[in-house]
Amino acid sequence: MRVLTIAVCTRNRPADLERCVRSVVAAECPDDLAEVEVLVIDDGHLAELEVRKLERLVSEAGRVFRYLRNTARHGLIHGRMAAIRNATSDVLLFLDDDVEIEPSYLRLLVNWYRAHPETVGLGGVDTLTRMFPPVKRLLARLFLQDSGQPGRLSPSGFSASMARWGSQREPFATEFLSGCNMSFRRDALQTLAPLPWLDGYSLGEDLYLSLVAGAHGPLWVDPGLRVWHHRSSASRMTDRAVSRRRGSAEPLAPASGTFLGPEDDCPRPLRGRAL
């Protein structure tokens, strides 16, 4: 593994995005890593001045910056798919724009993939997520939202067991990764399709990506990969999605950067574990 692409899908959160990118450029990387690419997928209206500021931050750290304005279908799942199509590396790390990573994150991530070539997906732990209080844990088990095991979805397909991740001390195999910080081998995501029920806010898209990738090999969570997920108050939904709860926004007006054209929309049923 010689190249790493870090994809940040964003929509109208310039301050959050800058904080995320600053944490990425400050992170340690193995000395023999040839290239770190920071790929920003913009689903909104990031000003040209902000784009240039990010480009300068990344370039001054000796890393590659690429900015893509999405003028096709909007929503997080479409941003993820755009990143998969445009990334230059075999391993793609997705970070939410309101996340900061610890300085050791990238070094540990690269070393894991090098040591475990069979791994198709690897994620970390949000240090701001806390274990549920006892009553809430009981209710989550009772209503089939929590499997009781950190790496398993509940019988109904919910991921509430993620709240247990912060208490783990060793890496563990998992059925799903957290969307705020998850990485995959790109080959494991080639069958990903833009399912219509993921339009708009794309709730559950991290479980969908995990399901698709997990069909090709093991997924792991390493508690040593730590992030702060600040959970921005700014919505990532498009204006039309806010009013209609789903659907595609109109194409955006031209801005600086590379533009993404329309993509093939070939939805098909999701088979396997319920999401």
N, C-alpha and C positions, 0 to 999 in steps of 0.2 A: 504494500500500500504506500504509494508515493504522493498521492494528491487527496485532499479532503475538501469537499464542498459543504459550506454551511449556508442553508437556505432559510431566510427569514421572510415569511409572508406577512404583509402589513397592510393596514388601511387607516389612514388619517390619525396616526399616533406618532408624530415626529419626535416628541421628547422621549417616549418609551423606546422607540426604535434606536435613537442615538445612544441611550443608556445600554441597550443590548449590544450594539455594535462596539461600543467602547470596551465592554467586558470581553468580547471576542478577541479584539486586537491586543488586549492586555494578557490574554491567556498564553500559557506555555505550550510549545509544540516540540516534538522530537526534532533534533538538529538535522536529521536526514530526510525530513519531509520536504519534498520538492516544492509544493505549492499548497497554499490555503486560499480557497476561493470563497468570498463572501457574496452571496447571490441574494439580492433583495427583490422580491416579487411584490409590486405595488398594486393593490386592488382599489386604491383611492386616488388622492390628489396631492401627493407629496410635492412640495415646491422645489423648483430647480435649485434654489439656494441650499435647501436641505440635502438634496442629492449630492451636490458638489462638496458639501461639508463631510458627508459620509465617505465619499470617494477619497477625499484628502486623508481622513483618519485611517482608512484601510491601507491606502498606498504608502503612507508614511511608516506604517508598521511592516512594510515589505510583503503585503498580501494583495491578492487580486480582488478588485471590486467590479461587480456587474450589477446593473440595475435594469429591471424589466417592468414596463408598465403594461398591465393586463387590460386590453381593450376588448377581450372576448367575454365569455361567461364569467360572472363574478361569484365569489364565495370561496371559502378556505379550501375546499376539496379541489377546486379548479386551480388555485394557487399552488397547491401541493403538486398537482399533475404537471403544471408548467415548470416547476423546479425539477421534477424528474426528467422531463424532456430536455432541459437546457443545462443541467449540471455537467461538469467535465470529469468528475471523479466517479470511481466505482462505489464509494461509500458516500451517502448523503445524510447530513445531520440537519434535522429540522429544529429550529428554535422559534418559539413564539416571540413576537416583538416586545412583549412586556416581561421578558426573562433576562436575568443576569446569570452568567456562569462563573463558577469558581476558577481561579487561575490554573488549577491542575486538570481541568475538565478535558481539554482537547488532547493533552499528552496521554492521559489514561485511556481515552477513547481509541486513539490510534494504536496504542500498545495492545489493547484488548483484541482489536480486529487482526492485528498481526499474529498474536499468539493463538487465536481461535478462528482459523479460516472457515470453520463450519458455521459460525454464527452469521445469521442473516439480519438480525436486528438487535440493537443495544440501546438502552435508555438509562436515565438517571433518576434522581430523587429530588423533589421540591422540598427544600428545608422549611418552607413556610406552611406546608400542609401538616396538620396535627392529627393525632389519633382521636377518633370520636370519643366523647365521654361514654361511660358504661351504658347508660340508658339508650343512647343513640346507637351504640354498637349492637345492643340487643334487638332494637327495632329494625336495624338494617339486616340482621340475620333473619329475623322473623318474616320480613317482607321480601326476602330473597334478593336483596341488593348487595349483600356482602357474603362472599364465599367462606370467609374465615381464614383463608390462606392467601398470602400476599401475591402469589403469582397466578391466581385463578380467578376467572370471572364467576359470578354467582350463577346458580341454575337458570335464572331468567336473563342472563347476559349482561348484568350490571358490573361496574368496575369499582364499587365502593371499597373493595379490599386494598385499593391504592393508598388509603389512609394508614395502612400498616407498614408501608415501605420505609418510612423514616426510622422505624425501630429495628430494621434489619442491619446486620453487621457484615454479612458476606453476600457476594453476588448470588442471585437465584434465578432459575429458569422461570419463564412467565408466558402466559397466553396473550398478553397485551402490554403495550407501552403507553406512556403518558404523552399526549400531544404537545405539551409545552417543551419537551426535550426528548426527541426520539430519533434514532438513526437506523438506516437500512442499507443493505447492499442493493444497488439500483436494479440489478438483474431480478431480484425477488419481487419487484413491484411492476414488472412489465405488463402484467395482466390487469392492472388497476383500471377500473372503468368509472366514469362520472355518473354515479347513481343519482337519479332525480331527487330522491328524498334527502340527499346531502346538500342540495342547493341552499343558498342563503348562509345561515350561521354554521352549517356543517356539523351539527352536534353529533358526536360519535364517530367522526372520520378517523380518529386515531385508532379506534377499535377495528374499523374497516381495514386500514392499512396494515395493522398488526395481523389480522386474519389472512390477508392476501400474502404477506411476506412469510408468515408462520407456516404456510403450506410448503415452503421450500427449505426449511431448516429451523434451528432453535432460536428463540428470542430470549434475551437476558436483561436483567436489571442489575446494575452495579451501584450500590449505595455510595461508593466513592465518587461517582459522577453527581455532583451537587449543584443545584441551581436555586435561585430565588425567583419565584414566579409571583410578580407583583399584582397580577390580575387587574389590568387597567380598567378604569371606569368608562373609557371610550369604547363604544360599540364597534365591532368589526363587521356588522351587517351592513349591506347596502341600503340606501334610502328606500328603494322599492321593496326590499326584503323586509324592512321594518314595518312598512305599511301593509304588505300582503303576506308576510311570514315566509315567503318563498319567491323564487323567480329570479330572472337575470336583469341586471341594470343595463341601461343604455351604454354604448361604447363611450369611453371618456374622450375628451378633447385632447389633441396632440400635446405632448410634453417631451422634454428631453429624455433620452434613453432609448432602449430597444423596445419595440412593440411586439406584442404577442398577437398573432392572428387567431381567427376562429379555430376551434379544435373539433375533431370528430366526436360526436355525441352518440355513443353506442351503449346505453345503459342495458344491463342485464341483471337478472335476479341475483341477490346475494345468497349463496348457499353455505351451509355449515352452521356454526354456532350462532345463535341469535345475538343481535346487537341491541 
